[in-house]
Every structure is written in structure tokens, then in C-alpha cells.
Amino acid sequence: MNYTDIANGWTNHNEKQAENDKLPTFTGLLEIKAVARLGDKVQIALWPRKDRDGKPCFSVKLSRKEDE
């Protein structure tokens, strides 16, 4: 199977979420590397990591399965 990387990035626990439960639990950033087309099914993968301060975070990858 061939996959095209759509985006890579990270998420961190949102410290402000404890003060306001309407805020997201995790926030982060994705760098878009390829264009997804309308209707594409995009897979998401998360790996647990630690950020540079030693706090838990996730590494994120979005990819699209290509037709063979």
C-alpha cells in the first residue's frame, strides 16, 4: 500500500482546559505537506512523546491511502 503524507505536527495538553471545560483538551499545530481533495479519507496517527519541557504530548501524522 502507498500512502501520501498530508500533514505532520504535534499536540500538547491544554493547561487552560482545567479552568474552562469548554476549551479543547489538546491543542497543537499541523504543517500541511500535500493537498487533500474533497471526499478524501485521511488517516490520523498519534504517538505519545514528551515535549522539550518533559511534558506529555503527541506527535501527529495525517496520511491518505493511494489507489494502487
mmCIF file as gemmi writes it, N, C-alpha and C atoms, coordinates in Angstrom:
data_model
loop_
_atom_site.group_PDB
_atom_site.id
_atom_site.type_symbol
_atom_site.label_atom_id
_atom_site.label_alt_id
_atom_site.label_comp_id
_atom_site.label_asym_id
_atom_site.label_entity_id
_atom_site.label_seq_id
_atom_site.pdbx_PDB_ins_code
_atom_site.Cartn_x
_atom_site.Cartn_y
_atom_site.Cartn_z
_atom_site.occupancy
_atom_site.B_iso_or_equiv
_atom_site.pdbx_formal_charge
_atom_site.auth_seq_id
_atom_site.auth_asym_id
_atom_site.pdbx_PDB_model_num
ATOM 1 N N . MET Axp A 1 ? 0.835 -1.18 0 1 0 ? 1 A 1
ATOM 2 C CA . MET Axp A 1 ? 0 0 0 1 0 ? 1 A 1
ATOM 3 C C . MET Axp A 1 ? 0.878 1.241 0 1 0 ? 1 A 1
ATOM 4 N N . ASN Axp A 2 ? 0.466 2.237 -0.744 1 0 ? 2 A 1
ATOM 5 C CA . ASN Axp A 2 ? 1.176 3.506 -0.777 1 0 ? 2 A 1
ATOM 6 C C . ASN Axp A 2 ? 0.359 4.558 -0.044 1 0 ? 2 A 1
ATOM 7 N N . TYR Axp A 3 ? 1.044 5.363 0.736 1 0 ? 3 A 1
ATOM 8 C CA . TYR Axp A 3 ? 0.403 6.443 1.473 1 0 ? 3 A 1
ATOM 9 C C . TYR Axp A 3 ? 1.091 7.753 1.135 1 0 ? 3 A 1
ATOM 10 N N . THR Axp A 4 ? 0.319 8.816 1.063 1 0 ? 4 A 1
ATOM 11 C CA . THR Axp A 4 ? 0.848 10.158 0.879 1 0 ? 4 A 1
ATOM 12 C C . THR Axp A 4 ? 0.706 10.895 2.195 1 0 ? 4 A 1
ATOM 13 N N . ASP Axp A 5 ? 1.818 11.441 2.701 1 0 ? 5 A 1
ATOM 14 C CA . ASP Axp A 5 ? 1.752 12.255 3.917 1 0 ? 5 A 1
ATOM 15 C C . ASP Axp A 5 ? 1.023 13.553 3.598 1 0 ? 5 A 1
ATOM 16 N N . ILE Axp A 6 ? 0.002 13.837 4.367 1 0 ? 6 A 1
ATOM 17 C CA . ILE Axp A 6 ? -0.768 15.067 4.199 1 0 ? 6 A 1
ATOM 18 C C . ILE Axp A 6 ? -0.247 16.142 5.151 1 0 ? 6 A 1
ATOM 19 N N . ALA Axp A 7 ? 0.037 15.758 6.4 1 0 ? 7 A 1
ATOM 20 C CA . ALA Axp A 7 ? 0.483 16.732 7.396 1 0 ? 7 A 1
ATOM 21 C C . ALA Axp A 7 ? 1.217 16.025 8.525 1 0 ? 7 A 1
ATOM 22 N N . ASN Axp A 8 ? 2.124 16.758 9.157 1 0 ? 8 A 1
ATOM 23 C CA . ASN Axp A 8 ? 2.821 16.312 10.37 1 0 ? 8 A 1
ATOM 24 C C . ASN Axp A 8 ? 2.691 17.412 11.408 1 0 ? 8 A 1
ATOM 25 N N . GLY Axp A 9 ? 2.705 17.038 12.668 1 0 ? 9 A 1
ATOM 26 C CA . GLY Axp A 9 ? 2.604 18.063 13.702 1 0 ? 9 A 1
ATOM 27 C C . GLY Axp A 9 ? 2.654 17.473 15.091 1 0 ? 9 A 1
ATOM 28 N N . TRP Axp A 10 ? 2.075 18.193 16.041 1 0 ? 10 A 1
ATOM 29 C CA . TRP Axp A 10 ? 2.122 17.804 17.443 1 0 ? 10 A 1
ATOM 30 C C . TRP Axp A 10 ? 0.889 18.347 18.16 1 0 ? 10 A 1
ATOM 31 N N . THR Axp A 11 ? 0.596 17.777 19.313 1 0 ? 11 A 1
ATOM 32 C CA . THR Axp A 11 ? -0.43 18.304 20.213 1 0 ? 11 A 1
ATOM 33 C C . THR Axp A 11 ? 0.128 18.299 21.629 1 0 ? 11 A 1
ATOM 34 N N . ASN Axp A 12 ? -0.273 19.258 22.41 1 0 ? 12 A 1
ATOM 35 C CA . ASN Axp A 12 ? 0.065 19.329 23.831 1 0 ? 12 A 1
ATOM 36 C C . ASN Axp A 12 ? -1.226 19.421 24.627 1 0 ? 12 A 1
ATOM 37 N N . HIS Axp A 13 ? -1.155 18.985 25.863 1 0 ? 13 A 1
ATOM 38 C CA . HIS Axp A 13 ? -2.296 19.137 26.755 1 0 ? 13 A 1
ATOM 39 C C . HIS Axp A 13 ? -2.526 20.627 26.976 1 0 ? 13 A 1
ATOM 40 N N . ASN Axp A 14 ? -3.774 21.05 26.859 1 0 ? 14 A 1
ATOM 41 C CA . ASN Axp A 14 ? -4.137 22.454 27.04 1 0 ? 14 A 1
ATOM 42 C C . ASN Axp A 14 ? -4.297 22.741 28.526 1 0 ? 14 A 1
ATOM 43 N N . GLU Axp A 15 ? -3.316 23.414 29.114 1 0 ? 15 A 1
ATOM 44 C CA . GLU Axp A 15 ? -3.323 23.697 30.561 1 0 ? 15 A 1
ATOM 45 C C . GLU Axp A 15 ? -4.532 24.553 30.964 1 0 ? 15 A 1
ATOM 46 N N . LYS Axp A 16 ? -5.018 25.401 30.062 1 0 ? 16 A 1
ATOM 47 C CA . LYS Axp A 16 ? -6.152 26.279 30.369 1 0 ? 16 A 1
ATOM 48 C C . LYS Axp A 16 ? -7.468 25.519 30.431 1 0 ? 16 A 1
ATOM 49 N N . GLN Axp A 17 ? -7.488 24.281 29.913 1 0 ? 17 A 1
ATOM 50 C CA . GLN Axp A 17 ? -8.714 23.496 29.886 1 0 ? 17 A 1
ATOM 51 C C . GLN Axp A 17 ? -9.207 23.188 31.29 1 0 ? 17 A 1
ATOM 52 N N . ALA Axp A 18 ? -8.31 23.077 32.256 1 0 ? 18 A 1
ATOM 53 C CA . ALA Axp A 18 ? -8.712 22.804 33.638 1 0 ? 18 A 1
ATOM 54 C C . ALA Axp A 18 ? -9.57 23.944 34.192 1 0 ? 18 A 1
ATOM 55 N N . GLU Axp A 19 ? -9.348 25.163 33.697 1 0 ? 19 A 1
ATOM 56 C CA . GLU Axp A 19 ? -10.106 26.328 34.151 1 0 ? 19 A 1
ATOM 57 C C . GLU Axp A 19 ? -11.451 26.462 33.447 1 0 ? 19 A 1
ATOM 58 N N . ASN Axp A 20 ? -11.553 25.909 32.239 1 0 ? 20 A 1
ATOM 59 C CA . ASN Axp A 20 ? -12.757 26.074 31.436 1 0 ? 20 A 1
ATOM 60 C C . ASN Axp A 20 ? -12.975 24.8 30.632 1 0 ? 20 A 1
ATOM 61 N N . ASP Axp A 21 ? -13.972 23.996 31.018 1 0 ? 21 A 1
ATOM 62 C CA . ASP Axp A 21 ? -14.181 22.702 30.367 1 0 ? 21 A 1
ATOM 63 C C . ASP Axp A 21 ? -14.719 22.818 28.941 1 0 ? 21 A 1
ATOM 64 N N . LYS Axp A 22 ? -14.99 24.039 28.463 1 0 ? 22 A 1
ATOM 65 C CA . LYS Axp A 22 ? -15.41 24.226 27.08 1 0 ? 22 A 1
ATOM 66 C C . LYS Axp A 22 ? -14.211 24.333 26.136 1 0 ? 22 A 1
ATOM 67 N N . LEU Axp A 23 ? -13.018 24.485 26.687 1 0 ? 23 A 1
ATOM 68 C CA . LEU Axp A 23 ? -11.805 24.546 25.87 1 0 ? 23 A 1
ATOM 69 C C . LEU Axp A 23 ? -11.372 23.138 25.483 1 0 ? 23 A 1
ATOM 70 N N . PRO Axp A 24 ? -10.642 22.997 24.371 1 0 ? 24 A 1
ATOM 71 C CA . PRO Axp A 24 ? -10.182 21.665 23.958 1 0 ? 24 A 1
ATOM 72 C C . PRO Axp A 24 ? -9.154 21.099 24.934 1 0 ? 24 A 1
ATOM 73 N N . THR Axp A 25 ? -9.146 19.783 25.079 1 0 ? 25 A 1
ATOM 74 C CA . THR Axp A 25 ? -8.205 19.115 25.976 1 0 ? 25 A 1
ATOM 75 C C . THR Axp A 25 ? -6.784 19.192 25.429 1 0 ? 25 A 1
ATOM 76 N N . PHE Axp A 26 ? -6.643 19.074 24.107 1 0 ? 26 A 1
ATOM 77 C CA . PHE Axp A 26 ? -5.336 19.158 23.456 1 0 ? 26 A 1
ATOM 78 C C . PHE Axp A 26 ? -5.381 20.22 22.37 1 0 ? 26 A 1
ATOM 79 N N . THR Axp A 27 ? -4.286 20.925 22.194 1 0 ? 27 A 1
ATOM 80 C CA . THR Axp A 27 ? -4.131 21.869 21.087 1 0 ? 27 A 1
ATOM 81 C C . THR Axp A 27 ? -2.77 21.631 20.462 1 0 ? 27 A 1
ATOM 82 N N . GLY Axp A 28 ? -2.594 22.076 19.236 1 0 ? 28 A 1
ATOM 83 C CA . GLY Axp A 28 ? -1.314 21.862 18.591 1 0 ? 28 A 1
ATOM 84 C C . GLY Axp A 28 ? -1.247 22.514 17.229 1 0 ? 28 A 1
ATOM 85 N N . LEU Axp A 29 ? -0.342 21.997 16.424 1 0 ? 29 A 1
ATOM 86 C CA . LEU Axp A 29 ? -0.054 22.578 15.124 1 0 ? 29 A 1
ATOM 87 C C . LEU Axp A 29 ? 0.191 21.468 14.113 1 0 ? 29 A 1
ATOM 88 N N . LEU Axp A 30 ? -0.35 21.619 12.92 1 0 ? 30 A 1
ATOM 89 C CA . LEU Axp A 30 ? -0.086 20.698 11.816 1 0 ? 30 A 1
ATOM 90 C C . LEU Axp A 30 ? 0.534 21.485 10.675 1 0 ? 30 A 1
ATOM 91 N N . GLU Axp A 31 ? 1.58 20.951 10.08 1 0 ? 31 A 1
ATOM 92 C CA . GLU Axp A 31 ? 2.17 21.534 8.885 1 0 ? 31 A 1
ATOM 93 C C . GLU Axp A 31 ? 1.635 20.738 7.694 1 0 ? 31 A 1
ATOM 94 N N . ILE Axp A 32 ? 0.867 21.407 6.839 1 0 ? 32 A 1
ATOM 95 C CA . ILE Axp A 32 ? 0.264 20.754 5.674 1 0 ? 32 A 1
ATOM 96 C C . ILE Axp A 32 ? 1.342 20.559 4.614 1 0 ? 32 A 1
ATOM 97 N N . LYS Axp A 33 ? 1.477 19.317 4.147 1 0 ? 33 A 1
ATOM 98 C CA . LYS Axp A 33 ? 2.512 18.974 3.171 1 0 ? 33 A 1
ATOM 99 C C . LYS Axp A 33 ? 1.937 18.611 1.81 1 0 ? 33 A 1
ATOM 100 N N . ALA Axp A 34 ? 0.652 18.276 1.751 1 0 ? 34 A 1
ATOM 101 C CA . ALA Axp A 34 ? 0.011 17.906 0.49 1 0 ? 34 A 1
ATOM 102 C C . ALA Axp A 34 ? -1.453 18.304 0.56 1 0 ? 34 A 1
ATOM 103 N N . VAL Axp A 35 ? -2.044 18.487 -0.575 1 0 ? 35 A 1
ATOM 104 C CA . VAL Axp A 35 ? -3.44 18.894 -0.643 1 0 ? 35 A 1
ATOM 105 C C . VAL Axp A 35 ? -4.336 17.658 -0.577 1 0 ? 35 A 1
ATOM 106 N N . ALA Axp A 36 ? -5.318 17.716 0.31 1 0 ? 36 A 1
ATOM 107 C CA . ALA Axp A 36 ? -6.343 16.67 0.351 1 0 ? 36 A 1
ATOM 108 C C . ALA Axp A 36 ? -7.501 17.144 -0.516 1 0 ? 36 A 1
ATOM 109 N N . ARG Axp A 37 ? -8.095 16.23 -1.235 1 0 ? 37 A 1
ATOM 110 C CA . ARG Axp A 37 ? -9.224 16.565 -2.1 1 0 ? 37 A 1
ATOM 111 C C . ARG Axp A 37 ? -10.53 16.36 -1.331 1 0 ? 37 A 1
ATOM 112 N N . LEU Axp A 38 ? -11.568 17.092 -1.712 1 0 ? 38 A 1
ATOM 113 C CA . LEU Axp A 38 ? -12.871 16.895 -1.088 1 0 ? 38 A 1
ATOM 114 C C . LEU Axp A 38 ? -13.258 15.432 -1.194 1 0 ? 38 A 1
ATOM 115 N N . GLY Axp A 39 ? -13.718 14.878 -0.099 1 0 ? 39 A 1
ATOM 116 C CA . GLY Axp A 39 ? -14.139 13.485 -0.086 1 0 ? 39 A 1
ATOM 117 C C . GLY Axp A 39 ? -13.031 12.497 0.246 1 0 ? 39 A 1
ATOM 118 N N . ASP Axp A 40 ? -11.766 12.96 0.299 1 0 ? 40 A 1
ATOM 119 C CA . ASP Axp A 40 ? -10.664 12.068 0.68 1 0 ? 40 A 1
ATOM 120 C C . ASP Axp A 40 ? -10.863 11.577 2.101 1 0 ? 40 A 1
ATOM 121 N N . LYS Axp A 41 ? -10.54 10.33 2.325 1 0 ? 41 A 1
ATOM 122 C CA . LYS Axp A 41 ? -10.487 9.794 3.688 1 0 ? 41 A 1
ATOM 123 C C . LYS Axp A 41 ? -9.039 9.916 4.132 1 0 ? 41 A 1
ATOM 124 N N . VAL Axp A 42 ? -8.829 10.636 5.214 1 0 ? 42 A 1
ATOM 125 C CA . VAL Axp A 42 ? -7.481 10.896 5.722 1 0 ? 42 A 1
ATOM 126 C C . VAL Axp A 42 ? -7.316 10.143 7.038 1 0 ? 42 A 1
ATOM 127 N N . GLN Axp A 43 ? -6.222 9.388 7.132 1 0 ? 43 A 1
ATOM 128 C CA . GLN Axp A 43 ? -5.936 8.64 8.356 1 0 ? 43 A 1
ATOM 129 C C . GLN Axp A 43 ? -5.126 9.514 9.302 1 0 ? 43 A 1
ATOM 130 N N . ILE Axp A 44 ? -5.375 9.346 10.6 1 0 ? 44 A 1
ATOM 131 C CA . ILE Axp A 44 ? -4.643 10.083 11.613 1 0 ? 44 A 1
ATOM 132 C C . ILE Axp A 44 ? -3.909 9.084 12.497 1 0 ? 44 A 1
ATOM 133 N N . ALA Axp A 45 ? -2.665 9.41 12.819 1 0 ? 45 A 1
ATOM 134 C CA . ALA Axp A 45 ? -1.869 8.576 13.722 1 0 ? 45 A 1
ATOM 135 C C . ALA Axp A 45 ? -1.266 9.475 14.79 1 0 ? 45 A 1
ATOM 136 N N . LEU Axp A 46 ? -1.257 8.979 16.034 1 0 ? 46 A 1
ATOM 137 C CA . LEU Axp A 46 ? -0.691 9.719 17.164 1 0 ? 46 A 1
ATOM 138 C C . LEU Axp A 46 ? 0.324 8.842 17.886 1 0 ? 46 A 1
ATOM 139 N N . TRP Axp A 47 ? 1.463 9.428 18.244 1 0 ? 47 A 1
ATOM 140 C CA . TRP Axp A 47 ? 2.473 8.733 19.033 1 0 ? 47 A 1
ATOM 141 C C . TRP Axp A 47 ? 2.708 9.524 20.304 1 0 ? 47 A 1
ATOM 142 N N . PRO Axp A 48 ? 2.649 8.881 21.483 1 0 ? 48 A 1
ATOM 143 C CA . PRO Axp A 48 ? 2.93 9.601 22.723 1 0 ? 48 A 1
ATOM 144 C C . PRO Axp A 48 ? 4.404 9.976 22.787 1 0 ? 48 A 1
ATOM 145 N N . ARG Axp A 49 ? 4.661 11.194 23.17 1 0 ? 49 A 1
ATOM 146 C CA . ARG Axp A 49 ? 6.019 11.732 23.285 1 0 ? 49 A 1
ATOM 147 C C . ARG Axp A 49 ? 6.086 12.646 24.5 1 0 ? 49 A 1
ATOM 148 N N . LYS Axp A 50 ? 7.249 13.224 24.7 1 0 ? 50 A 1
ATOM 149 C CA . LYS Axp A 50 ? 7.428 14.286 25.696 1 0 ? 50 A 1
ATOM 150 C C . LYS Axp A 50 ? 7.962 15.508 24.962 1 0 ? 50 A 1
ATOM 151 N N . ASP Axp A 51 ? 7.444 16.687 25.331 1 0 ? 51 A 1
ATOM 152 C CA . ASP Axp A 51 ? 7.933 17.904 24.684 1 0 ? 51 A 1
ATOM 153 C C . ASP Axp A 51 ? 9.271 18.31 25.291 1 0 ? 51 A 1
ATOM 154 N N . ARG Axp A 52 ? 9.822 19.418 24.826 1 0 ? 52 A 1
ATOM 155 C CA . ARG Axp A 52 ? 11.166 19.813 25.3 1 0 ? 52 A 1
ATOM 156 C C . ARG Axp A 52 ? 11.205 20.143 26.788 1 0 ? 52 A 1
ATOM 157 N N . ASP Axp A 53 ? 10.026 20.388 27.4 1 0 ? 53 A 1
ATOM 158 C CA . ASP Axp A 53 ? 9.959 20.62 28.847 1 0 ? 53 A 1
ATOM 159 C C . ASP Axp A 53 ? 9.677 19.338 29.619 1 0 ? 53 A 1
ATOM 160 N N . GLY Axp A 54 ? 9.589 18.205 28.91 1 0 ? 54 A 1
ATOM 161 C CA . GLY Axp A 54 ? 9.334 16.929 29.553 1 0 ? 54 A 1
ATOM 162 C C . GLY Axp A 54 ? 7.866 16.635 29.799 1 0 ? 54 A 1
ATOM 163 N N . LYS Axp A 55 ? 6.973 17.492 29.289 1 0 ? 55 A 1
ATOM 164 C CA . LYS Axp A 55 ? 5.538 17.275 29.472 1 0 ? 55 A 1
ATOM 165 C C . LYS Axp A 55 ? 5.023 16.334 28.387 1 0 ? 55 A 1
ATOM 166 N N . PRO Axp A 56 ? 3.997 15.535 28.706 1 0 ? 56 A 1
ATOM 167 C CA . PRO Axp A 56 ? 3.447 14.619 27.705 1 0 ? 56 A 1
ATOM 168 C C . PRO Axp A 56 ? 2.815 15.382 26.539 1 0 ? 56 A 1
ATOM 169 N N . CYS Axp A 57 ? 3.004 14.852 25.346 1 0 ? 57 A 1
ATOM 170 C CA . CYS Axp A 57 ? 2.389 15.402 24.14 1 0 ? 57 A 1
ATOM 171 C C . CYS Axp A 57 ? 2.23 14.26 23.142 1 0 ? 57 A 1
ATOM 172 N N . PHE Axp A 58 ? 1.706 14.556 21.984 1 0 ? 58 A 1
ATOM 173 C CA . PHE Axp A 58 ? 1.57 13.576 20.917 1 0 ? 58 A 1
ATOM 174 C C . PHE Axp A 58 ? 2.196 14.124 19.648 1 0 ? 58 A 1
ATOM 175 N N . SER Axp A 59 ? 2.877 13.261 18.935 1 0 ? 59 A 1
ATOM 176 C CA . SER Axp A 59 ? 3.304 13.537 17.573 1 0 ? 59 A 1
ATOM 177 C C . SER Axp A 59 ? 2.153 13.09 16.679 1 0 ? 59 A 1
ATOM 178 N N . VAL Axp A 60 ? 1.825 13.885 15.656 1 0 ? 60 A 1
ATOM 179 C CA . VAL Axp A 60 ? 0.653 13.632 14.826 1 0 ? 60 A 1
ATOM 180 C C . VAL Axp A 60 ? 1.069 13.503 13.363 1 0 ? 60 A 1
ATOM 181 N N . LYS Axp A 61 ? 0.432 12.564 12.664 1 0 ? 61 A 1
ATOM 182 C CA . LYS Axp A 61 ? 0.652 12.413 11.232 1 0 ? 61 A 1
ATOM 183 C C . LYS Axp A 61 ? -0.675 12.14 10.56 1 0 ? 61 A 1
ATOM 184 N N . LEU Axp A 62 ? -0.964 12.865 9.489 1 0 ? 62 A 1
ATOM 185 C CA . LEU Axp A 62 ? -2.13 12.621 8.661 1 0 ? 62 A 1
ATOM 186 C C . LEU Axp A 62 ? -1.647 12.072 7.327 1 0 ? 62 A 1
ATOM 187 N N . SER Axp A 63 ? -2.312 11.046 6.834 1 0 ? 63 A 1
ATOM 188 C CA . SER Axp A 63 ? -1.913 10.466 5.543 1 0 ? 63 A 1
ATOM 189 C C . SER Axp A 63 ? -3.152 9.999 4.791 1 0 ? 63 A 1
ATOM 190 N N . ARG Axp A 64 ? -2.957 9.826 3.494 1 0 ? 64 A 1
ATOM 191 C CA . ARG Axp A 64 ? -4.025 9.377 2.608 1 0 ? 64 A 1
ATOM 192 C C . ARG Axp A 64 ? -3.548 8.132 1.876 1 0 ? 64 A 1
ATOM 193 N N . LYS Axp A 65 ? -4.351 7.084 1.886 1 0 ? 65 A 1
ATOM 194 C CA . LYS Axp A 65 ? -4.036 5.865 1.161 1 0 ? 65 A 1
ATOM 195 C C . LYS Axp A 65 ? -4.267 6.102 -0.326 1 0 ? 65 A 1
ATOM 196 N N . GLU Axp A 66 ? -3.282 5.774 -1.132 1 0 ? 66 A 1
ATOM 197 C CA . GLU Axp A 66 ? -3.384 5.969 -2.574 1 0 ? 66 A 1
ATOM 198 C C . GLU Axp A 66 ? -3.91 4.707 -3.235 1 0 ? 66 A 1
ATOM 199 N N . ASP Axp A 67 ? -4.666 4.89 -4.299 1 0 ? 67 A 1
ATOM 200 C CA . ASP Axp A 67 ? -5.128 3.752 -5.096 1 0 ? 67 A 1
ATOM 201 C C . ASP Axp A 67 ? -3.928 3.077 -5.733 1 0 ? 67 A 1
ATOM 202 N N . GLU Axp A 68 ? -3.967 1.773 -5.763 1 0 ? 68 A 1
ATOM 203 C CA . GLU Axp A 68 ? -2.84 1.027 -6.349 1 0 ? 68 A 1
ATOM 204 C C . GLU Axp A 68 ? -3.045 0.829 -7.822 1 0 ? 68 A 1
